[in-house]
Amino acid sequence: QIFENSPFDILGKGYQRPFELATLRLSNMIGILPNWSDLVSDEKLLTQQGGTMVFEGENLIHLQKDDGILKYASIDKVIEALEQ
């Protein structure tokens, strides 16, 4: 918890409330922005999505490309690929 005594404790304890999470993200951003050119070598890569690949040796047996931000691979599909 970021704040020791928060007026938001009336809503509950033991998790980050939206204001605290936003404060933490802002704090991280303040640390990142001054070093932007050191951290990002090619700005074209910023919008690159992730994905999941499963290999058997050198053979790609499963490929899942993320179609958006904060997307995750289907664990069921990964396990199915591993079982083949």
Secondary structure, DSSP 8 states (H G I E B T S, - for coil): ---SS-GGGGG-SSS--HHHHHHHHHHHHHHHGGGHHHH-S-GGGGG---EEEEEETTEEEEEEE--STT----HHHHHHHHH-
